[in-house]
Amino acid sequence: MANNNQRKTPKFNIFWMYGLIILFLLSMLWMNQDGTVAQEVNWTRFENIVSKGGVKSITVYRNKNRAEALLTDSLAKEVFKGQPAEPSSSPFGVPASTATDKITAQIPSADKFDEYVKTWKEQGVFTGEVQYVEGGNDLSMILYTFGPIVLLVALWFFLLKRMGGAGGAGGGIFSVGKSKARLFDKDNDSKVTFQDVAGLAEAKVEIAEIVDFLKNPKHYTELGGKIPKGALLVGPPGTGKTLLAKAVAGEAEVPFFSMSGSDFVEMFVGVGASRVRDLFRQAKEKAPCIVFIDEIDAVGRARGNKANLGGNDERESTLNQLLTEMDGFGTNSGVIILAATNRADILDKALLRAGRFDRQIYVELPELSDRKEIFQVHLRNVKTDGSVDLDLLSRQTPGFSGADIANVCNEAALIAARHKKQAVQRQDFMDAIDRIVGGLEKRSKVITDEERHSIAVHEAGHATVSWHLRYGDPLIKVTIVPRGKALGAAWYMPEERQIEPKQALLDKICSLMAGRVAEDMFIGFIDTGALNDLERATKIAYAMVTYYGMSDRLPNISYYDTSGEAYGFTKPYSESRAQAIDEEVQAIIDSQYERARQILSQYESGHHALADLLQQREVIYTEDAERIFGPRQWQSRTEAILKDAANQDAVTPSDTTTVTPPPFEEQDN
């Protein structure tokens, strides 16, 4: 187990190297401040130079039997007259006039040298000072000689270490082909288990079975079965694929290798294939074990048919090596491969065949019961009061992934802390959902009275029509407070269905067109606020005709491509069929436009009352619409729950920050 209290070593910085060089140069100046270098002469010449007079001082090194004399300028010019200056004689490039004002020579002995000094003083040729020292300039000479070499060698090793950093944890330029996979085993501190993975009941069963394969292989091999070689986790982002793999690492009592698909890819040719080989070599040594490759589409993308213009495609060579290791002539008994992706449609078919990834485990968006379990997991460490209803929260978050629900819980806790509350309340969760889906309120945005009236009429049109449709989604809230990019929004809680009947799609188009119809009927002109409505209505209409075969003129025909390869630049139908599709789509849009006009004409007074109330309070709720129009004729289970929640904890109409978000947000841009 890793020691969390272990002191972290500081990271080396290139500026440290610059600092060492500067300190080295300064130390050289300090050790030899005058910057001069003594000239080597023999003892006879040394004696003759001193006898001429003009020697300032003499330094005697006892342990080395050497003497160094400092000459005056005039004597130095006379002694070294005609000798060229040697720039290399000084490490700092000192001129010759200062670099040759010292001489040094080997003396017979220090005691005998005293006699010569007495003689020179008696003759009057030397009146300076004699200094006796034990050391010498050995350290300075060593640094001058070997210092630059040591610095160059240190710099070379430093650059090698930096260049080899991509080679894995071991470093070194020769380890660039090593695998970057992290190893988890029972001694690691991975605490994620299947209890931390809410929902995903079917996926957990298959994953738990794979773990059991490795723990008890005899139970399966005794009957002649073979352990699957790989399983691919497929699903939208945020649904818990990586979390499920972490749970496998926490549950399995076998080694678990984890790495990303992008870790195989490198700028150097052949590195990816080398890392694949090294990964499987380590896995075979630790077998039985599990290898998890996250985002495998980074390396497993389908190979193209076109030549690579003579180049070497590093990604394709990495994929080829991965295919060989997973199911080639070699044996990988006891090594199971787990991989995760949200783009299974672009993976190479050779990777998906049986024998490599024997199973594809679909991790879909959580359903109602799954969302409730996910809320329970993420609320373990959140302080809540009795007003929080998990059933209501799970119904108000259709289409949310596990990551979205975790974000909702975190935002709710932050909002409660911002308001200095002692516990997180239901209102905080409503505000958190509102914040995530719609964005922050923008009350500072300048809106004219005319725009405000147009937005109110538009949003009231949506609310009026959807209230009187059988498959209309239950209304939660309508607001004209700008939020995010929307100037107004109508929030609904759609009923979750496994299949959508044709009438439900038509009702959805009708409710989307109601905003534009209300503008045309009650204002007299239309504006750009219905852009989002028209876009979504058109997509639904085209899906009905080209995908679901729900057109009376073109029945039972679908041009949907499940292979993910699409049709390229060609259409799978003729120009006359394309014209027929356009005409059918236009007919569906026109019919629902007129249907919305009829509903608004029938309930015109209710629409006006709703629009006036919306302009007055800026926000209206389900109970306001029910007070104006009466109870809905078709009441769903969702509406019953909303009524119970409203009766238990009524929300004040003046609180415009409370929004229960749906996937359908009507934008007025």
C-alpha distance (Angstrom), angle and dihedral (degrees) to the residues before:
residue distance angle dihedral
M1 . . .
A2 3.77 . .
N3 3.80 116.4 .
N4 3.78 106.7 -121.2
N5 3.80 91.5 -167.0
Q6 3.77 93.1 57.9
R7 3.79 111.8 125.9
K8 3.77 113.1 -108.2
T9 3.79 114.0 -124.7
P10 3.82 114.5 -128.4
K11 3.77 116.5 -107.3
F12 3.78 116.0 -112.3
N13 3.78 114.7 -113.0
I14 3.80 126.8 -157.8
F15 3.82 89.1 -129.7
W16 3.80 88.3 66.1
M17 3.80 87.9 66.1
Y18 3.79 90.6 52.7
G19 3.80 89.8 50.7
L20 3.82 92.1 51.8
I21 3.80 91.2 52.1
I22 3.80 91.5 50.5
L23 3.82 91.5 48.5
F24 3.80 89.6 50.3
L25 3.81 92.4 53.5
L26 3.80 92.2 46.3
S27 3.80 91.3 50.2
M28 3.79 89.3 52.8
L29 3.79 90.7 53.8
W30 3.80 91.0 47.1
M31 3.80 93.7 50.1
N32 3.80 92.3 49.1
Q33 3.77 105.4 22.0
D34 3.79 98.4 171.8
G35 3.77 91.8 51.2
T36 3.83 95.0 -134.6
V37 3.79 129.2 137.8
A38 3.82 122.1 -149.3
Q39 3.81 119.0 -122.3
E40 3.83 115.3 -128.1
V41 3.83 113.9 -126.6
N42 3.82 133.8 163.9
W43 3.79 122.6 -100.8
T44 3.80 95.0 -104.2
R45 3.78 93.4 55.1
F46 3.80 91.3 43.0
E47 3.82 89.2 55.3
N48 3.83 92.3 47.3
I49 3.84 92.5 49.6
V50 3.80 92.2 50.9
S51 3.82 90.5 47.3
K52 3.83 89.8 58.9
G53 3.80 90.7 63.7
G54 3.80 127.1 -128.1
V55 3.81 99.2 99.0
K56 3.79 109.6 137.8
S57 3.81 100.4 -166.0
I58 3.78 142.5 -16.0
T59 3.81 127.7 -141.6
V60 3.80 118.0 -159.8
Y61 3.84 120.6 -159.4
R62 3.81 104.3 -154.8
N63 3.79 99.6 -167.8
K64 3.81 91.7 50.1
N65 3.85 100.0 36.4
R66 3.78 90.6 -130.2
A67 3.79 131.9 133.7
E68 3.80 127.6 -156.9
A69 3.82 120.8 -161.6
L70 3.81 126.1 -161.6
L71 3.83 110.7 -144.5
T72 3.77 130.0 -154.2
D73 3.80 117.7 -114.1
S74 3.81 93.7 -106.3
L75 3.79 93.3 49.3
A76 3.81 92.0 45.6
K77 3.82 90.9 53.2
E78 3.80 90.9 48.7
V79 3.80 95.0 46.3
F80 3.80 97.8 44.3
K81 3.78 98.0 33.6
G82 3.80 111.8 148.1
Q83 3.84 95.2 13.8
P84 3.86 111.3 122.6
A85 3.77 119.7 -124.9
E86 3.79 114.2 -104.5
P87 3.81 111.1 -143.8
S88 3.79 89.6 -167.0
S89 3.77 91.4 59.8
S90 3.80 89.7 79.0
P91 3.82 123.4 47.0
F92 3.80 89.9 -142.8
G93 3.80 96.6 47.4
V94 3.85 97.8 -107.6
P95 3.84 113.9 -176.5
A96 3.80 120.4 -104.4
S97 3.82 93.8 -109.6
T98 3.79 90.5 65.7
A99 3.77 98.2 27.8
T100 3.86 94.3 63.7
D101 3.84 103.8 43.2
K102 3.83 92.1 103.7
I103 3.78 131.1 66.4
T104 3.78 128.6 -169.7
A105 3.80 132.0 -168.9
Q106 3.77 141.8 172.6
I107 3.84 109.4 -101.3
P108 3.83 127.3 -155.7
S109 3.81 92.5 -117.8
A110 3.78 139.6 -40.2
D111 3.82 93.7 -106.5
K112 3.80 93.3 49.9
F113 3.81 89.7 46.6
D114 3.84 88.6 61.5
E115 3.76 89.5 63.2
Y116 3.80 91.6 53.5
V117 3.80 89.9 49.4
K118 3.82 91.4 53.0
T119 3.80 90.4 49.2
W120 3.84 91.9 50.3
K121 3.78 91.2 49.6
E122 3.80 92.6 48.5
Q123 3.81 89.4 50.9
G124 3.83 89.3 47.8
V125 3.84 94.9 -126.6
F126 3.82 93.1 116.4
T127 3.77 124.5 39.1
G128 3.78 98.8 154.0
E129 3.76 132.0 107.0
V130 3.82 126.0 -81.3
Q131 3.81 117.5 -148.7
Y132 3.79 123.9 -167.0
V133 3.82 117.9 -155.5
E134 3.79 133.2 173.1
G135 3.84 100.0 -146.7
G136 3.71 133.6 52.6
N137 3.80 141.0 -158.4
D138 3.81 93.7 -76.3
L139 3.80 95.5 125.7
S140 3.76 91.7 48.8
M141 3.79 92.0 48.8
I142 3.80 91.5 47.4
L143 3.80 91.4 51.1
Y144 3.78 90.9 46.4
T145 3.78 91.2 50.2
F146 3.78 104.3 37.7
G147 3.84 103.6 17.8
P148 3.84 97.3 86.4
I149 3.80 90.9 45.2
V150 3.81 91.4 51.9
L151 3.81 90.9 48.5
L152 3.80 92.3 50.1
V153 3.80 92.1 49.1
A154 3.82 91.5 47.9
L155 3.80 91.0 48.3
W156 3.82 90.5 49.3
F157 3.81 93.1 52.8
F158 3.79 90.7 45.8
L159 3.81 92.1 53.6
L160 3.79 90.8 47.1
K161 3.79 90.2 53.1
R162 3.78 91.9 48.9
M163 3.80 92.4 48.4
G164 3.79 91.5 47.9
G165 3.81 93.8 50.8
A166 3.79 90.1 98.8
G167 3.76 90.5 59.3
G168 3.77 95.4 81.6
A169 3.76 137.4 -94.5
G170 3.79 92.6 -41.1
G171 3.81 92.8 59.2
G172 3.75 124.2 -155.2
I173 3.75 129.4 118.3
F174 3.79 91.4 -102.4
S175 3.83 92.4 58.2
V176 3.80 94.9 61.7
G177 3.80 89.6 108.1
K178 3.79 94.0 53.5
S179 3.79 120.5 111.5
K180 3.81 118.9 -99.4
A181 3.78 94.4 -153.2
R182 3.80 117.8 137.7
L183 3.78 115.7 -132.6
F184 3.80 121.1 -137.7
D185 3.77 123.5 -175.5
K186 3.78 137.8 156.3
D187 3.81 90.7 -73.7
N188 3.80 93.5 57.9
D189 3.79 122.4 95.9
S190 3.82 95.8 -117.4
K191 3.79 103.3 139.6
V192 3.83 100.2 174.7
T193 3.81 111.8 116.6
F194 3.80 136.4 167.8
Q195 3.80 88.4 -89.0
D196 3.80 88.3 66.8
V197 3.81 90.9 55.4
A198 3.79 108.0 79.4
G199 3.78 121.0 -162.1
L200 3.82 117.7 -4.0
A201 3.79 90.0 107.8
E202 3.82 95.7 164.4
A203 3.80 93.7 43.7
K204 3.81 91.5 49.9
V205 3.80 90.7 51.7
E206 3.81 91.9 55.7
I207 3.79 93.4 42.7
A208 3.82 91.7 47.8
E209 3.80 88.8 50.8
I210 3.81 90.2 55.4
V211 3.79 90.3 51.5
D212 3.80 88.9 49.8
F213 3.82 89.8 51.7
L214 3.77 89.3 63.8
K215 3.79 96.0 41.1
N216 3.82 96.7 47.4
P217 3.82 109.0 17.2
K218 3.81 94.0 158.3
H219 3.80 92.0 67.6
Y220 3.80 88.9 65.4
T221 3.79 104.2 30.6
E222 3.82 94.8 52.4
L223 3.80 89.8 71.6
G224 3.79 92.7 47.9
G225 3.78 97.3 -97.2
K226 3.78 124.0 141.8
I227 3.76 125.4 -137.4
P228 3.85 111.5 -111.9
K229 3.78 113.2 -106.4
G230 3.78 97.9 -146.4
A231 3.79 147.3 0.4
L232 3.80 126.4 -156.1
L233 3.81 120.0 -149.2
V234 3.81 109.0 -148.5
G235 3.78 126.6 -177.2
P236 3.80 147.1 107.5
P237 3.82 120.2 -64.5
G238 3.78 116.2 -77.8
T239 3.81 97.4 21.9
G240 3.81 94.6 117.0
K241 3.81 106.4 -96.5
T242 3.79 95.0 137.6
L243 3.80 90.8 40.1
L244 3.79 89.2 54.4
A245 3.80 89.7 52.9
K246 3.82 90.3 49.7
A247 3.80 88.2 52.6
V248 3.79 88.9 53.8
A249 3.82 88.4 53.6
G250 3.80 89.3 51.1
E251 3.80 95.8 45.4
A252 3.79 101.5 39.6
E253 3.77 119.1 85.3
V254 3.79 90.1 -154.0
P255 3.81 130.3 85.3
F256 3.81 113.7 -79.5
F257 3.82 121.6 -156.9
S258 3.81 116.0 -160.6
M259 3.80 129.1 -173.3
S260 3.79 141.6 139.6
G261 3.76 126.2 -105.9
S262 3.80 90.5 -121.6
D263 3.82 90.0 60.2
F264 3.80 89.4 73.5
V265 3.79 94.3 56.4
E266 3.81 117.0 84.1
M267 3.79 136.0 162.7
F268 3.81 90.8 -115.0
V269 3.79 116.4 85.2
G270 3.79 114.0 -113.1
V271 3.80 96.3 14.8
G272 3.81 94.5 108.1
A273 3.80 93.4 53.3
S274 3.80 90.1 45.8
R275 3.81 91.2 53.2
V276 3.80 90.8 49.9
R277 3.80 90.4 53.0
D278 3.79 91.7 47.3
L279 3.82 91.9 48.3
F280 3.80 93.2 53.6
R281 3.80 91.4 42.7
Q282 3.81 89.7 57.3
A283 3.81 91.0 43.6
K284 3.82 92.0 52.9
E285 3.80 90.0 51.0
K286 3.83 90.3 52.5
A287 3.83 96.3 40.1
P288 2.93 129.7 177.4
C289 3.79 89.3 54.6
I290 3.81 145.1 122.6
V291 3.81 126.5 -115.7
F292 3.82 117.1 -158.7
I293 3.84 120.5 -163.5
D294 3.79 112.8 -171.7
E295 3.82 119.8 -154.7
I296 3.79 92.3 9.3
D297 3.82 90.6 176.7
A298 3.83 87.0 80.3
V299 3.80 88.6 73.0
G300 3.83 104.0 13.6
R301 3.80 99.3 61.7
A302 3.81 114.5 139.4
R303 3.79 113.4 -87.1
G304 3.78 116.2 -116.0
N305 3.78 126.9 -121.7
K306 3.80 94.9 -134.8
A307 3.77 122.1 90.8
N308 3.78 116.0 -105.4
L309 3.83 93.1 -121.7
G310 3.79 91.4 -101.2
G311 3.81 93.8 -56.0
N312 3.77 129.7 122.8
D313 3.79 112.0 -110.7
E314 3.79 105.1 -145.6
R315 3.82 93.4 -165.6
E316 3.80 93.8 53.1
S317 3.80 93.0 48.1
T318 3.81 88.8 50.6
L319 3.81 90.4 50.5
N320 3.80 91.6 48.5
Q321 3.79 90.5 52.8
L322 3.81 90.6 48.0
L323 3.82 90.9 51.7
T324 3.79 90.7 49.7
E325 3.79 94.0 49.1
M326 3.82 93.9 47.0
D327 3.78 95.8 50.4
G328 3.77 115.6 -1.7
F329 3.79 136.3 111.0
G330 3.79 89.9 -63.9
T331 3.79 122.2 84.9
N332 3.79 122.4 -121.5
S333 3.76 99.5 178.0
G334 3.77 111.6 169.7
V335 3.83 94.9 18.9
I336 3.81 115.1 110.6
I337 3.80 120.3 -171.9
L338 3.81 120.6 -144.5
A339 3.79 118.8 -172.4
A340 3.80 135.0 176.2
T341 3.79 131.4 -154.5
N342 3.78 141.2 151.4
R343 3.82 91.9 -154.5
A344 3.78 103.9 62.9
D345 3.81 90.1 147.2
I346 3.82 92.4 69.4
L347 3.81 96.8 47.7
D348 3.78 119.7 112.1
K349 3.80 113.3 -95.7
A350 3.79 91.2 -133.1
L351 3.80 88.3 61.3
L352 3.80 93.6 52.1
R353 3.78 98.6 49.0
A354 3.79 123.1 110.7
G355 3.77 111.4 -86.5
R356 3.79 93.1 44.8
F357 3.78 107.9 43.3
D358 3.78 99.9 10.5
R359 3.80 93.0 175.3
Q360 3.77 135.0 39.9
I361 3.80 111.2 -159.2
Y362 3.79 112.4 -161.1
V363 3.79 114.4 -145.4
E364 3.80 103.3 -166.9
L365 3.78 131.7 -175.9
P366 3.81 109.2 -74.0
E367 3.79 119.2 -96.0
L368 3.80 125.7 -139.9
S369 3.81 97.1 -77.7
D370 3.81 91.4 42.1
R371 3.80 92.1 52.0
K372 3.79 89.8 52.8
E373 3.81 90.8 53.7
I374 3.80 90.9 47.4
F375 3.81 90.6 52.5
Q376 3.81 89.1 51.2
V377 3.81 91.0 53.5
H378 3.80 95.6 48.2
L379 3.81 93.6 43.7
R380 3.79 93.9 57.9
N381 3.80 92.5 97.8
V382 3.83 97.4 30.6
K383 3.80 119.9 97.9
T384 3.80 108.4 -130.2
D385 3.79 135.3 170.0
G386 3.80 131.5 -139.5
S387 3.80 94.0 -84.6
V388 3.83 92.9 74.4
D389 3.80 110.2 99.4
L390 3.80 112.1 -169.0
D391 3.80 92.5 -166.6
L392 3.80 90.5 55.5
L393 3.82 92.7 45.5
S394 3.79 92.2 50.3
R395 3.81 91.0 50.9
Q396 3.80 92.3 48.2
T397 3.81 93.3 55.2
P398 3.82 105.7 60.9
G399 3.78 113.0 164.2
F400 3.82 92.7 19.7
S401 3.80 117.1 137.0
G402 3.79 124.7 -142.8
A403 3.81 90.0 -97.7
D404 3.82 90.2 52.0
I405 3.81 91.5 51.8
A406 3.81 90.8 49.4
N407 3.79 87.9 52.1
V408 3.81 90.9 50.2
C409 3.82 91.8 53.8
N410 3.79 91.9 47.5
E411 3.81 93.7 47.7
A412 3.81 90.8 48.4
A413 3.81 90.7 53.7
L414 3.81 90.6 48.7
I415 3.80 92.3 49.5
A416 3.82 91.6 49.4
A417 3.80 91.0 49.0
R418 3.81 90.4 48.6
H419 3.81 89.5 56.7
K420 3.85 92.1 47.1
K421 3.81 93.8 -115.7
Q422 3.77 124.1 162.9
A423 3.83 93.2 -140.8
V424 3.79 138.6 16.1
Q425 3.80 111.5 -100.3
R426 3.78 133.9 -160.9
Q427 3.80 90.0 -102.5
D428 3.81 89.7 59.6
F429 3.80 90.6 55.2
M430 3.79 90.8 50.0
D431 3.80 90.3 51.3
A432 3.80 90.8 46.8
I433 3.81 92.7 53.0
D434 3.78 88.8 46.3
R435 3.80 91.0 50.7
I436 3.80 94.3 49.7
V437 3.80 98.1 45.2
G438 3.80 102.7 33.6
G439 3.79 104.3 23.2
L440 3.78 129.2 -132.0
E441 3.77 122.3 -31.5
K442 3.81 114.2 -101.9
R443 3.78 105.1 -157.6
S444 3.79 89.8 156.1
K445 3.82 91.4 67.1
V446 3.81 109.9 111.4
I447 3.84 112.3 -122.4
T448 3.80 123.5 174.9
D449 3.80 122.4 -132.9
E450 3.81 90.1 -110.1
E451 3.82 91.8 53.9
R452 3.78 90.6 45.4
H453 3.80 91.4 53.4
S454 3.82 91.5 46.8
I455 3.82 92.2 51.1
A456 3.81 91.8 48.5
V457 3.83 92.3 50.3
H458 3.81 90.6 46.7
E459 3.81 95.9 50.1
A460 3.81 92.6 42.0
G461 3.81 87.6 54.9
H462 3.79 91.3 57.0
A463 3.80 92.0 47.4
T464 3.82 94.5 47.1
V465 3.80 96.7 49.8
S466 3.81 96.5 41.9
W467 3.83 89.7 50.3
H468 3.82 91.2 60.5
L469 3.82 99.3 43.0
R470 3.79 122.2 96.8
Y471 3.80 94.1 -136.3
G472 3.77 94.6 31.6
D473 3.80 111.7 132.3
P474 3.82 114.7 -109.7
L475 3.80 110.4 -95.3
I476 3.78 116.8 -121.5
K477 3.77 106.2 170.1
V478 3.78 142.8 -17.8
T479 3.79 121.2 -156.0
I480 3.79 137.5 174.7
V481 3.80 93.7 -164.6
P482 3.84 108.5 117.4
R483 3.77 111.3 -111.7
G484 3.79 124.2 175.5
K485 3.81 107.8 -36.7
A486 3.80 93.8 -25.0
L487 3.80 122.1 95.5
G488 3.79 89.5 -163.6
A489 3.77 137.3 5.0
A490 3.77 140.8 -164.7
W491 3.78 114.7 -153.9
Y492 3.79 122.2 -152.9
M493 3.75 137.3 176.5
P494 3.81 107.1 -135.3
E495 3.76 119.4 -148.7
E496 3.81 109.1 -114.8
R497 3.80 110.8 -122.3
Q498 3.77 130.7 173.0
I499 3.80 91.1 -144.6
E500 3.80 129.9 23.5
P501 3.82 118.6 -137.0
K502 3.77 117.9 -139.4
Q503 3.79 92.6 -110.2
A504 3.82 90.5 55.9
L505 3.81 90.5 57.0
L506 3.81 91.4 47.4
D507 3.81 90.9 49.5
K508 3.78 89.4 50.8
I509 3.82 91.4 52.8
C510 3.79 90.3 46.7
S511 3.80 92.9 53.1
L512 3.80 90.6 47.0
M513 3.81 92.2 52.7
A514 3.81 92.5 47.7
G515 3.81 94.0 85.5
R516 3.81 93.5 56.8
V517 3.83 90.6 43.4
A518 3.82 91.9 52.4
E519 3.79 91.2 51.6
D520 3.80 91.6 50.2
M521 3.82 94.2 46.4
F522 3.80 103.7 40.4
I523 3.81 104.3 25.8
G524 3.79 101.4 34.0
F525 3.80 97.7 -129.8
I526 3.80 138.8 56.4
D527 3.80 129.0 -129.1
T528 3.80 140.9 -168.5
G529 3.80 94.7 -88.9
A530 3.81 93.5 96.9
L531 3.82 94.9 63.7
N532 3.79 95.3 110.5
D533 3.83 91.9 44.5
L534 3.79 93.7 51.5
E535 3.80 92.8 46.6
R536 3.79 93.8 53.2
A537 3.80 94.5 42.0
T538 3.80 90.9 51.7
K539 3.80 92.4 50.2
I540 3.81 91.5 50.6
A541 3.81 91.4 48.8
Y542 3.81 92.9 49.6
A543 3.82 90.1 47.9
M544 3.79 90.5 52.8
V545 3.80 91.8 53.2
T546 3.84 103.9 35.6
Y547 3.81 102.5 28.6
Y548 3.80 111.5 25.3
G549 3.83 100.0 33.8
M550 3.83 92.0 -129.7
S551 3.79 96.4 140.0
D552 3.82 119.5 112.1
R553 3.79 90.7 -147.4
L554 3.84 96.5 43.5
P555 3.82 104.1 27.9
N556 3.79 127.5 177.7
I557 3.82 96.9 8.3
S558 3.80 124.3 124.6
Y559 3.79 128.1 -175.8
Y560 3.78 94.4 -176.8
D561 3.83 113.5 132.4
T562 3.82 112.0 -145.9
S563 3.81 93.3 -179.6
G564 3.79 91.5 72.2
E565 3.80 92.1 -132.5
A566 3.84 92.7 107.1
Y567 3.78 121.5 -159.9
G568 3.79 100.4 -78.8
F569 3.77 115.0 -143.8
T570 3.80 94.8 -23.2
K571 3.79 129.7 78.9
P572 3.80 121.8 -133.2
Y573 3.80 90.3 -131.0
S574 3.78 138.8 53.5
E575 3.79 128.3 -99.6
S576 3.79 91.1 -103.6
R577 3.81 90.0 53.4
A578 3.84 89.8 48.5
Q579 3.80 89.0 53.7
A580 3.79 90.4 49.2
I581 3.81 90.4 51.2
D582 3.80 91.3 51.6
E583 3.79 91.0 48.9
E584 3.81 92.4 49.7
V585 3.81 92.0 49.1
Q586 3.79 90.4 49.9
A587 3.79 90.7 48.5
I588 3.82 91.9 52.6
I589 3.81 91.7 48.9
D590 3.81 92.6 47.0
S591 3.80 94.0 48.2
Q592 3.81 93.0 51.1
Y593 3.80 90.4 44.9
E594 3.78 90.1 57.3
R595 3.78 90.9 43.4
A596 3.82 90.5 54.9
R597 3.83 89.0 48.4
Q598 3.81 90.5 54.5
I599 3.82 92.9 49.8
L600 3.81 92.3 48.6
S601 3.83 90.8 47.8
Q602 3.79 89.8 52.3
Y603 3.81 94.1 48.8
E604 3.79 98.8 31.5
S605 3.81 95.1 131.6
G606 3.80 91.9 51.0
H607 3.79 90.5 49.4
H608 3.80 91.9 52.6
A609 3.81 91.5 48.5
L610 3.80 90.3 50.0
A611 3.83 92.8 48.0
D612 3.82 92.4 48.2
L613 3.81 91.3 49.1
L614 3.79 89.6 48.4
Q615 3.81 92.5 52.6
Q616 3.78 90.7 47.3
R617 3.84 99.1 47.9
E618 3.86 101.1 18.5
V619 3.80 90.1 -137.9
I620 3.81 134.9 54.0
Y621 3.80 132.2 -176.6
T622 3.79 139.9 -152.4
E623 3.80 93.3 -85.3
D624 3.83 90.7 56.0
A625 3.80 92.1 54.5
E626 3.80 91.0 45.9
R627 3.81 91.0 51.2
I628 3.82 90.5 53.6
F629 3.83 101.8 38.6
G630 3.79 101.6 22.1
P631 3.82 126.0 -125.1
R632 3.78 117.4 -28.9
Q633 3.78 115.5 -101.6
W634 3.81 92.7 -135.8
Q635 3.78 109.2 45.0
S636 3.78 118.0 -175.1
R637 3.78 130.7 -155.6
T638 3.80 88.6 -103.7
E639 3.81 92.5 57.6
A640 3.80 91.2 50.6
I641 3.79 90.4 54.4
L642 3.80 91.0 47.9
K643 3.79 90.9 52.6
D644 3.79 91.9 50.7
A645 3.80 90.9 49.6
A646 3.81 91.7 48.1
N647 3.80 91.3 51.3
Q648 3.80 92.3 49.8
D649 3.80 96.2 47.2
A650 3.79 114.7 11.6
V651 3.78 115.6 -158.5
T652 3.78 117.3 -134.1
P653 3.81 111.6 -117.6
S654 3.80 92.3 -133.2
D655 3.81 92.2 65.1
T656 3.79 99.6 92.9
T657 3.79 94.6 173.4
T658 3.80 93.5 71.3
V659 3.79 109.9 96.8
T660 3.77 129.7 158.2
P661 3.79 104.2 -152.4
P662 3.72 127.4 -142.6
P663 3.74 130.1 -176.0
F664 3.83 88.6 -103.7
E665 3.76 110.8 76.8
E666 3.79 117.0 169.1
Q667 3.78 107.7 -144.6
D668 3.76 127.5 -157.0
N669 3.78 105.1 -165.5
